Amino acid sequence: MRENRLALRSDHNRGAVGPARGLDRVDQSIIEALQKNGRESFRRIAAQVGVSEATVRARYARLCEDDILQVTGVTNPLGLGFDAQAMVGIRTTGAPEPVADEIAKWGEAGYVVVTAGQYDILVELVCADRRQLLGLTNKIRALEGVASTESFLYLALWKQLYDWGTPVGNGAAVEEGVG
């Protein structure tokens, strides 16, 4: 089974968020087309964007290699029988990275981020039931470097987006050209 590179990022991609690599309009159009339909053919995308199929294929490969794009099936955890989901805020006694590294290895942790503010780390847990959620929360509390946790049990999902789009017109630099 292919490892999800974005779920547990390699060391060269982990850490402080740096400036985004400039995307041109072709990159943006490819991303937007795949967000609408992740199974869209490169041929159709090329026709929509006005470039060759080979250009779309090369751009897609580069966007994936640069960890900018990942096309994947998104499931509804509730529909799959996961009845307990929570966001867990974690305060650490020192640097948060070792704790985040450990939790990021867990299959139940779908989202792990080091933050600034009240919590040093935020973790989203998806569990079969509350008993499993309690067990994982206790496992977090037992980790070396964890000072405290606060759990936020999800009661209902109102909105969840995966089509963040591209930052055109939002102050981000956009390179012109097809290249």
MITOR-255508 format. One record per residue: residue number from 0; residue in one letter; x, z, y of N, C-alpha, C, O in turn. Coordinates in Angstrom, 3 decimals. Last residue first. Layout:
BEGIN
REC num residu     n.px     n.pz     n.py    ca.px    ca.pz    ca.py     c.px     c.pz     c.py     o.px     o.pz     o.py
REC NUM      A        X        Z        Y        X        Z        Y        X        Z        Y        X        Z        Y
...
This chain:
BEGIN
REC num residu     n.px     n.pz     n.py    ca.px    ca.pz    ca.py     c.px     c.pz     c.py     o.px     o.pz     o.py
REC 178      G    5.068  -19.626   27.865    6.279  -19.328   27.119    6.156  -19.452   25.696    7.124  -19.222   24.971
REC 177      V    3.076  -19.494   29.856    2.693  -19.566   28.457    3.857  -19.213   27.564    3.645  -18.536   26.558
REC 176      G    2.504  -17.607   32.884    3.162  -18.593   32.041    2.748  -18.482   30.602    2.142  -17.496   30.184
REC 175      E    3.069  -14.466   34.504    2.416  -15.769   34.426    3.181  -16.660   33.462    4.380  -16.475   33.256
REC 174      E    2.657  -11.075   33.646    3.552  -12.209   33.813    2.757  -13.500   33.682    1.869  -13.604   32.836
REC 173      V    1.419   -8.381   35.321    1.069   -9.442   34.386    1.975  -10.618   34.683    2.053  -11.096   35.814
REC 172      A    1.544   -4.943   35.768    2.198   -6.225   36.006    1.798   -7.211   34.922    1.842   -6.889   33.735
REC 171      A   -1.377   -3.127   36.623   -0.307   -3.436   35.688    0.268   -4.812   36.004   -0.439   -5.716   36.448
REC 170      G   -3.568   -2.631   38.207   -2.267   -2.217   38.711   -1.114   -2.531   37.783    0.032   -2.232   38.117
REC 169      N   -5.714   -3.776   36.971   -5.652   -2.320   37.021   -4.274   -1.834   37.441   -3.862   -0.736   37.065
REC 168      G   -5.710   -6.478   36.594   -6.379   -5.967   37.779   -6.376   -4.455   37.885   -6.979   -3.904   38.806
REC 167      V   -5.474   -6.080   33.174   -5.545   -7.049   34.264   -6.310   -6.432   35.421   -7.419   -5.926   35.249
REC 166      P   -4.735   -4.549   30.810   -4.820   -3.961   32.148   -4.838   -4.947   33.308   -4.251   -4.656   34.351
REC 165      T   -6.975   -5.269   28.139   -5.661   -5.393   28.747   -5.797   -5.027   30.212   -6.872   -5.182   30.792
REC 164      G   -8.875   -3.258   25.841   -8.593   -4.446   26.643   -7.173   -4.468   27.150   -6.294   -3.769   26.645
REC 163      W   -9.884   -1.357   24.260   -9.346   -0.927   25.547   -8.998   -2.108   26.432   -8.844   -1.958   27.644
REC 162      D  -11.791   -1.150   22.038  -11.504   -2.376   22.784  -11.013   -2.049   24.188  -11.643   -2.417   25.180
REC 161      Y  -12.717    0.939   20.718  -11.410    0.471   20.282  -11.024   -0.792   21.028  -10.033   -1.437   20.686
REC 160      L  -14.694    3.834   21.443  -14.272    2.466   21.712  -12.908    2.182   21.103  -12.062    3.068   20.990
REC 159      Q  -17.441    5.717   20.990  -16.078    5.564   20.502  -15.705    4.101   20.660  -16.340    3.228   20.068
REC 158      K  -19.904    8.102   21.793  -19.260    6.830   22.110  -17.841    6.841   21.570  -17.128    7.839   21.677
REC 157      W  -21.040   10.284   20.484  -21.809    9.534   21.470  -21.209    8.166   21.736  -21.935    7.183   21.888
REC 156      L  -21.327   12.133   17.655  -20.490   11.115   18.281  -21.356   10.277   19.207  -22.303    9.630   18.759
REC 155      A  -21.748   15.641   17.401  -22.325   14.298   17.391  -21.382   13.353   18.124  -20.726   13.736   19.092
REC 154      L  -19.997   17.765   16.980  -21.400   17.893   16.594  -22.079   16.533   16.491  -22.891   16.305   15.594
REC 153      Y  -16.752   18.625   16.133  -17.607   17.544   16.617  -19.021   17.759   16.090  -19.218   17.919   14.886
REC 152      L  -15.137   21.547   17.135  -15.881   20.886   16.069  -16.796   19.823   16.669  -17.535   20.102   17.614
REC 151      F  -12.218   22.300   18.240  -13.433   21.787   18.846  -14.147   20.948   17.792  -13.807   19.784   17.580
REC 150      S  -10.003   25.084   18.078  -10.670   23.951   17.439  -11.966   23.605   18.150  -12.709   24.479   18.598
REC 149      E   -6.879   26.092   19.046   -8.290   26.164   19.399   -8.946   24.902   18.858   -8.503   23.789   19.142
REC 148      T   -4.009   28.089   18.198   -4.820   26.876   18.098   -6.216   27.145   18.647   -6.668   28.289   18.700
REC 147      S   -0.629   29.214   18.894   -2.080   29.395   18.780   -2.761   28.045   18.658   -2.183   27.003   18.967
REC 146      A    2.055   28.693   18.191    1.698   29.969   18.816    0.208   30.245   18.672   -0.189   31.369   18.364
REC 145      V    4.110   27.225   15.857    2.746   27.233   16.378    2.428   28.620   16.917    2.519   29.609   16.190
REC 144      G    6.590   27.453   14.692    6.532   26.919   16.041    5.136   26.881   16.638    4.982   26.540   17.811
REC 143      E    5.708   26.767   11.393    6.705   27.353   12.285    6.620   26.666   13.641    6.583   25.438   13.721
REC 142      L    2.274   26.899   10.473    3.488   26.123   10.741    4.425   26.875   11.681    3.991   27.528   12.630
REC 141      A   -0.081   28.268   10.276    1.060   28.783    9.516    2.359   28.023    9.786    3.431   28.464    9.369
REC 140      R   -1.909   26.753   11.693   -1.529   28.074   12.218   -0.284   28.628   11.536    0.482   29.372   12.148
REC 139      I   -2.198   24.599    9.896   -1.575   24.395   11.213   -1.072   25.722   11.759    0.060   25.811   12.234
REC 138      K   -3.518   25.915    7.828   -2.218   25.293    7.553   -1.466   25.031    8.865   -0.251   25.216    8.939
REC 137      N   -5.892   26.567    9.107   -4.990   27.647    8.690   -3.590   27.115    8.387   -2.594   27.786    8.658
REC 136      T   -6.864   23.961    9.345   -6.625   24.758   10.552   -5.681   25.912   10.234   -4.770   26.201   11.010
REC 135      L   -7.153   23.307    6.655   -6.166   22.594    7.471   -5.848   23.337    8.760   -4.704   23.345    9.215
REC 134      G   -9.191   25.128    5.924   -7.896   25.135    5.249   -6.812   24.449    6.063   -5.688   24.942    6.153
REC 133      L  -11.278   24.293    7.609  -10.722   25.643    7.742   -9.342   25.717    7.100   -8.423   26.305    7.671
REC 132      L  -11.697   21.733    6.503  -11.294   21.876    7.902  -10.672   23.245    8.149   -9.649   23.348    8.825
REC 131      Q  -12.603   22.429    3.966  -11.337   21.702    4.099  -10.807   21.813    5.529   -9.604   21.969    5.737
REC 130      R  -14.985   23.645    4.806  -14.002   24.408    4.020  -12.630   23.739    4.114  -11.618   24.410    4.317
REC 129      R  -16.441   21.617    5.971  -15.873   22.668    6.829  -14.850   23.522    6.089  -13.937   24.065    6.711
REC 128      D  -15.436   18.473    4.416  -16.382   19.545    4.738  -15.674   20.611    5.574  -14.477   20.520    5.845
REC 127      A  -13.637   16.372    4.557  -14.838   16.225    3.734  -15.888   17.261    4.095  -17.085   16.973    4.084
REC 126      C  -12.335   15.656    7.866  -12.371   16.391    6.605  -13.688   16.172    5.864  -14.710   15.835    6.462
REC 125      V  -10.104   14.842   10.250  -11.290   14.297    9.596  -11.297   14.852    8.178  -10.400   14.570    7.384
REC 124      L   -8.746   15.976   13.292   -8.836   16.140   11.844  -10.159   15.574   11.345  -11.207   15.800   11.949
REC 123      E   -6.606   15.289   15.868   -7.956   15.044   15.371   -7.916   15.109   13.851   -7.152   14.391   13.205
REC 122      V   -4.717   17.302   17.980   -4.804   16.702   16.653   -6.271   16.490   16.314   -7.086   17.402   16.456
REC 121      L   -2.508   17.742   20.658   -3.896   17.575   20.240   -3.898   16.821   18.919   -3.181   15.835   18.750
REC 120      I   -0.119   20.024   21.952   -0.451   18.976   20.985   -1.965   18.941   20.817   -2.624   19.981   20.833
REC 119      D   -0.118   21.869   23.950    1.093   21.075   23.769    0.837   19.871   22.870    1.486   18.833   23.002
REC 118      Y   -2.752   22.461   26.278   -2.269   22.388   24.899   -1.022   21.520   24.854   -0.886   20.562   25.616
REC 117      Q   -2.964   22.329   29.070   -3.293   23.574   28.380   -2.760   23.608   26.950   -2.359   24.665   26.463
REC 116      G   -0.329   20.005   29.777   -1.551   20.722   30.140   -1.727   21.969   29.302   -0.752   22.589   28.877
REC 115      A    0.570   17.115   28.071    0.909   18.028   29.156   -0.388   18.729   29.529   -1.439   18.091   29.588
REC 114      T    0.999   16.461   24.506    0.333   16.384   25.804    0.978   17.295   26.836    1.820   18.133   26.512
REC 113      V    1.324   14.469   21.699    1.952   15.530   22.489    1.443   15.357   23.915    1.452   14.254   24.461
REC 112      V   -1.080   13.752   19.219   -0.478   13.379   20.495    0.118   14.617   21.156   -0.501   15.682   21.173
REC 111      V   -2.548   12.289   16.513   -1.643   13.376   16.893   -0.938   12.936   18.166   -0.285   11.893   18.201
REC 110      Y   -5.093   11.451   14.426   -4.638   11.292   15.808   -3.786   12.505   16.132   -4.260   13.637   16.033
REC 109      G   -5.819   12.092   11.890   -5.942   10.698   12.297   -5.377   10.414   13.672   -5.201    9.253   14.043
REC 108      A   -4.983   14.011    9.412   -4.730   13.986   10.858   -4.716   12.530   11.312   -3.722   11.826   11.139
REC 107      E   -5.136   13.691    6.718   -6.357   14.119    7.412   -6.209   14.104    8.933   -7.202   14.176    9.656
REC 106      G   -2.535   13.121    5.888   -3.552   12.081    5.857   -4.808   12.428    6.632   -5.477   11.536    7.154
REC 105      W    0.267   14.278    7.652   -0.947   14.618    6.910   -1.963   13.492    6.997   -2.218   12.968    8.082
REC 104      K    2.321   13.710    9.353    2.477   13.314    7.951    1.192   13.508    7.146    1.058   12.946    6.059
REC 103      A    1.740   14.928   11.734    1.552   13.477   11.656    1.704   12.953   10.231    1.252   11.846    9.937
REC 102      I    2.644   17.518   11.356    1.205   17.257   11.243    0.931   15.761   11.099   -0.012   15.370   10.412
REC 101      E    5.438   17.115   11.802    4.924   17.630   10.531    3.452   17.273   10.347    3.062   16.779    9.290
REC 100      D    5.540   16.169   14.457    6.101   15.377   13.361    5.533   15.814   12.019    5.184   14.974   11.189
REC  99      A    4.452   18.359   15.843    3.730   17.080   15.819    4.227   16.194   14.684    3.427   15.537   14.017
REC  98      V    6.549   20.176   15.437    5.209   20.482   14.926    4.401   19.189   14.818    3.738   18.954   13.808
REC  97      P    8.675   18.890   16.774    8.766   19.185   15.338    7.404   19.493   14.703    7.147   19.109   13.562
REC  96      E    7.534   18.630   19.505    7.809   17.481   18.642    7.950   17.820   17.160    7.391   17.099   16.334
REC  95      P    7.285   20.852   21.181    6.163   20.485   20.321    6.480   19.390   19.298    5.751   19.245   18.316
REC  94      A    9.596   23.503   21.615    9.352   22.061   21.705    8.236   21.658   20.738    8.246   22.085   19.584
REC  93      G    7.858   26.562   21.261    9.008   25.818   21.771    8.640   24.359   21.899    7.509   24.020   22.248
REC  92      T    5.486   27.476   20.421    6.415   28.463   20.972    7.649   27.801   21.574    8.395   28.436   22.320
REC  91      T    2.498   25.600   21.287    3.700   25.861   20.499    4.591   26.879   21.198    4.470   27.115   22.400
REC  90      R   -0.943   25.188   20.842    0.116   25.664   21.738    1.313   26.017   20.856    1.162   26.652   19.812
REC  89      I   -3.277   22.687   20.162   -2.209   23.542   19.632   -1.246   23.905   20.753   -0.794   23.046   21.510
REC  88      G   -6.575   21.821   19.520   -5.563   21.999   20.541   -4.551   23.012   20.046   -4.924   24.081   19.563
REC  87      V   -8.195   19.628   17.470   -7.527   20.927   17.483   -6.455   20.901   18.564   -5.545   20.072   18.534
REC  86      M  -11.284   18.250   16.930  -10.064   18.111   17.712   -9.470   19.509   17.770  -10.171   20.470   18.086
REC  85      A  -12.909   17.476   13.829  -12.599   18.369   14.943  -11.345   17.904   15.658  -10.471   17.259   15.078
REC  84      Q  -15.422   16.978   11.402  -14.387   16.406   12.254  -14.163   17.357   13.413  -15.103   17.969   13.920
REC  83      A  -16.955   16.889    8.398  -16.368   17.819    9.368  -15.230   17.121   10.105  -14.222   16.732    9.515
REC  82      D  -17.813   15.078    6.499  -18.830   15.826    7.248  -18.266   16.799    8.271  -19.035   17.476    8.954
REC  81      F  -17.343   12.067    5.250  -16.542   13.103    5.898  -17.462   13.855    6.858  -17.842   13.329    7.904
REC  80      G  -18.767    9.935    4.198  -18.930   11.253    3.596  -18.034   12.333    4.162  -17.970   13.426    3.600
REC  79      L  -18.736    7.563    5.477  -17.912    7.655    4.275  -17.989    9.028    3.617  -17.349    9.262    2.592
REC  78      G  -20.190    8.001    7.758  -20.736    7.092    6.756  -19.971    7.120    5.449  -20.510    6.735    4.411
REC  77      L  -18.367    9.567    9.161  -19.614   10.166    8.685  -20.248    9.308    7.599  -20.785    9.836    6.625
REC  76      P  -16.331    7.685    9.804  -16.071    8.788    8.874  -17.342    9.439    8.332  -17.386    9.822    7.163
REC  75      N  -16.571    4.365    9.871  -17.296    5.498   10.422  -17.098    6.651    9.446  -17.650    6.606    8.347
REC  74      T  -13.588    2.344   10.232  -14.705    2.912    9.487  -15.373    4.021   10.279  -14.807    4.547   11.238
REC  73      V  -12.123   -0.677   10.996  -12.446    0.652   11.507  -13.682    1.148   10.774  -14.696    0.455   10.706
REC  72      G   -9.470   -2.656    9.858  -10.881   -2.314    9.720  -11.108   -0.887   10.183  -10.363    0.016    9.803
REC  71      T   -7.137   -4.008   12.244   -7.467   -3.193   11.084   -8.968   -2.973   11.025   -9.657   -3.091   12.038
REC  70      V   -4.414   -5.164   13.914   -5.770   -5.531   13.530   -6.077   -4.812   12.226   -5.373   -4.979   11.230
REC  69      Q   -2.564   -4.070   16.523   -2.740   -3.890   15.090   -4.196   -4.216   14.788   -5.104   -3.604   15.351
REC  68      L   -0.258   -4.441   19.154   -1.488   -4.872   18.507   -1.441   -4.542   17.027   -0.416   -4.710   16.366
REC  67      I    2.111   -3.310   19.875    1.099   -3.462   20.917   -0.255   -3.741   20.282   -1.286   -3.326   20.810
REC  66      D    4.410   -3.210   18.311    3.429   -2.110   18.239    2.438   -2.128   19.395    1.979   -1.076   19.842
REC  65      D    5.937   -5.453   18.160    6.187   -4.571   19.301    5.227   -3.383   19.352    5.227   -2.629   20.326
REC  64      E    4.758   -6.740   15.990    6.110   -6.190   15.845    6.434   -5.196   16.952    7.127   -4.206   16.715
REC  63      C    2.363   -7.612   17.200    2.337   -6.641   16.094    3.690   -5.963   15.936    3.761   -4.745   15.767
REC  62      L    3.374   -9.392   19.092    2.544   -8.267   19.534    2.455   -7.192   18.453    2.471   -5.999   18.757
REC  61      R    4.675  -11.242   17.365    5.440  -10.440   18.321    4.650   -9.223   18.789    5.206   -8.128   18.874
REC  60      A    2.489  -12.319   15.949    3.583  -11.653   15.229    4.379  -10.753   16.167    4.721   -9.627   15.806
REC  59      Y    1.049  -13.437   18.107    0.445  -12.398   17.270    1.543  -11.607   16.548    1.526  -10.376   16.539
REC  58      R    2.872  -15.398   18.934    2.513  -14.305   19.842    1.914  -13.138   19.062    2.237  -11.981   19.327
REC  57      A    2.870  -17.070   16.664    4.113  -16.426   17.109    3.818  -15.240   18.025    4.449  -14.190   17.900
REC  56      R    0.154  -17.869   16.599    0.757  -17.201   15.438    2.026  -16.440   15.850    2.230  -15.300   15.433
REC  55      V   -0.091  -19.145   19.089   -0.904  -17.960   18.789   -0.280  -17.175   17.642   -0.193  -15.949   17.705
REC  54      T    1.719  -21.255   18.672    1.948  -20.290   19.754    1.168  -19.009   19.490    1.701  -17.911   19.650
REC  53      A    0.469  -22.619   16.584    1.792  -22.025   16.357    2.120  -20.991   17.431    2.731  -19.964   17.136
REC  52      E   -1.798  -23.597   17.865   -1.969  -22.582   16.829   -0.638  -21.876   16.548   -0.618  -20.670   16.301
REC  51      S   -1.214  -23.986   21.418   -1.159  -24.425   20.024   -1.389  -23.254   19.071   -1.199  -22.091   19.425
REC  50      V   -3.721  -23.209   23.939   -2.342  -23.314   23.466   -2.377  -23.766   22.011   -3.454  -23.912   21.433
REC  49      G   -6.200  -22.418   24.907   -5.588  -23.641   25.413   -4.118  -23.766   25.081   -3.351  -24.355   25.842
REC  48      V   -7.859  -20.416   24.060   -6.823  -20.060   25.032   -6.175  -21.302   25.648   -5.665  -21.253   26.768
REC  47      Q   -9.545  -21.678   22.225  -10.125  -20.899   23.327   -9.113  -20.680   24.451   -9.453  -20.748   25.632
REC  46      A   -7.681  -22.768   20.449   -8.591  -23.654   21.185   -9.195  -22.936   22.390   -9.339  -23.530   23.458
REC  45      A   -6.501  -20.422   19.472   -5.686  -21.409   20.188   -6.566  -22.335   21.023   -6.236  -22.648   22.167
REC  44      I   -8.676  -19.315   18.136   -8.112  -18.612   19.297   -7.296  -19.586   20.137   -7.385  -19.582   21.364
REC  43      R   -8.968  -21.200   16.089  -10.036  -21.019   17.082   -9.527  -20.311   18.336   -9.900  -20.663   19.455
REC  42      R   -6.480  -20.830   14.771   -6.878  -22.152   15.263   -7.955  -22.020   16.343   -7.863  -22.658   17.392
REC  41      F   -6.515  -18.228   13.922   -5.562  -18.584   14.969   -5.934  -19.938   15.575   -5.723  -20.161   16.767
REC  40      S   -9.846  -16.972   13.437   -8.697  -17.784   13.022   -7.793  -18.072   14.217   -8.245  -18.149   15.360
REC  39      E  -10.943  -13.585   13.467  -10.959  -14.914   14.094   -9.706  -15.684   13.696   -8.621  -15.108   13.625
REC  38      R  -11.101  -11.038   12.632  -10.913  -12.049   11.590  -10.926  -13.471   12.154  -10.921  -14.443   11.399
REC  37      G  -11.703   -9.435   14.763  -10.380   -9.294   14.170  -10.078  -10.313   13.087   -8.930  -10.445   12.663
REC  36      N  -13.315  -10.146   17.476  -13.433  -10.503   16.068  -12.042  -10.502   15.459  -11.287  -11.461   15.622
REC  35      K  -12.690   -8.803   19.840  -14.073   -9.233   19.609  -14.310   -9.524   18.135  -15.366   -9.196   17.594
REC  34      Q   -9.991   -8.455   19.524  -10.822   -7.265   19.678  -12.294   -7.604   19.467  -13.057   -6.777   18.967
REC  33      L   -9.114  -11.068   19.463   -9.051  -10.296   18.221   -9.826   -8.993   18.321  -10.278   -8.471   17.301
REC  32      A   -9.508  -11.762   22.157  -10.211  -12.503   21.103  -10.236  -11.704   19.803  -11.257  -11.665   19.117
REC  31      E   -7.734   -9.968   23.422   -9.172   -9.873   23.674   -9.981  -10.605   22.610  -11.036  -10.120   22.200
REC  30      I   -5.254  -10.908   22.454   -5.700   -9.537   22.190   -7.212   -9.433   22.341   -7.889   -8.871   21.481
REC  29      I   -5.268  -13.492   23.564   -5.189  -13.309   22.112   -5.699  -11.923   21.740   -6.492  -11.783   20.809
REC  28      S   -5.300  -12.884   26.290   -6.409  -13.638   25.700   -6.429  -13.498   24.186   -7.500  -13.397   23.588
REC  27      Q   -2.833  -11.580   26.597   -4.088  -10.885   26.886   -5.270  -11.578   26.228   -6.146  -10.917   25.670
REC  26      D   -1.037  -13.659   25.985   -1.070  -12.432   25.184   -2.408  -11.720   25.359   -3.036  -11.310   24.382
REC  25      V   -1.728  -15.365   28.133   -1.905  -15.812   26.748   -1.975  -14.595   25.826   -2.866  -14.505   24.982
REC  24      R   -0.997  -13.924   30.403   -2.418  -14.209   30.175   -2.690  -14.696   28.752   -3.775  -14.461   28.220
REC  23      D    1.557  -11.592   29.336    1.043  -12.689   30.148   -0.407  -12.962   29.750   -0.959  -12.303   28.869
REC  22      L    2.694   -8.305   29.694    1.909   -9.243   28.915    1.485  -10.376   29.834    1.099  -10.143   30.980
REC  21      G    5.556   -6.295   29.784    4.685   -7.226   30.490    3.981   -8.172   29.533    4.613   -8.770   28.663
REC  20      R    5.426   -3.207   28.191    6.045   -4.521   28.242    5.061   -5.452   28.924    3.860   -5.395   28.660
REC  19      A    4.937   -0.231   30.068    4.438   -1.234   29.137    5.218   -2.528   29.304    5.616   -2.895   30.409
REC  18      P    7.260    2.444   30.326    6.516    1.351   30.945    6.108    0.324   29.899    6.854    0.048   28.959
REC  17      G    6.703    5.092   27.904    7.484    4.329   28.865    6.645    3.231   29.476    5.458    3.104   29.178
REC  16      V    6.005    8.276   26.877    5.427    6.964   27.110    6.227    6.272   28.197    6.404    6.815   29.287
REC  15      A    8.217   10.019   24.733    7.600    9.842   26.047    7.110    8.409   26.211    7.736    7.461   25.736
REC  14      G    7.765    9.365   21.239    8.275   10.108   22.373    7.536    9.794   23.644    6.383    9.361   23.632
REC  13      R    8.563    6.612   19.113    7.955    7.912   19.345    8.535    8.522   20.601    9.668    8.226   20.981
REC  12      N    9.955    4.338   18.519    8.717    4.192   19.288    8.082    5.523   19.657    7.141    5.549   20.450
REC  11      H   12.104    5.054   16.982   12.376    4.274   18.199   11.131    4.089   19.057   11.248    3.714   20.224
REC  10      D   10.950    6.407   14.767   11.627    7.166   15.819   11.845    6.364   17.095   11.780    6.926   18.187
REC   9      S    7.700    4.990   14.041    9.118    5.165   13.784    9.770    5.831   14.990    9.221    5.822   16.092
REC   8      R    4.535    6.637   13.751    5.450    5.714   14.403    6.891    6.023   14.046    7.252    7.170   13.784
REC   7      L    2.027    6.662   11.933    3.230    7.494   11.958    4.346    6.611   12.479    5.016    5.921   11.711
REC   6      A    0.148    4.757   12.722   -0.280    6.114   12.408    0.902    7.072   12.445    0.774    8.189   12.947
REC   5      L    1.353    2.344   13.028    0.909    3.016   14.242    0.472    4.441   13.965    0.428    5.258   14.885
REC   4      R    1.903    1.507   10.452    3.017    1.810   11.356    2.573    2.558   12.594    3.347    3.334   13.155
REC   3      N    0.686    2.345    7.537    0.153    2.079    8.871    1.215    2.495    9.878    1.408    3.684   10.133
REC   2      E    2.200    0.838    4.749    2.086    2.007    5.633    1.575    1.575    6.997    1.996    0.551    7.534
REC   1      R    0.565   -0.870    2.182    1.361   -0.980    3.407    1.118    0.227    4.296   -0.026    0.595    4.564
REC   0      M    0.849    0.000   -1.184    0.000    0.000    0.000    0.891    0.000    1.243    1.845    0.772    1.338
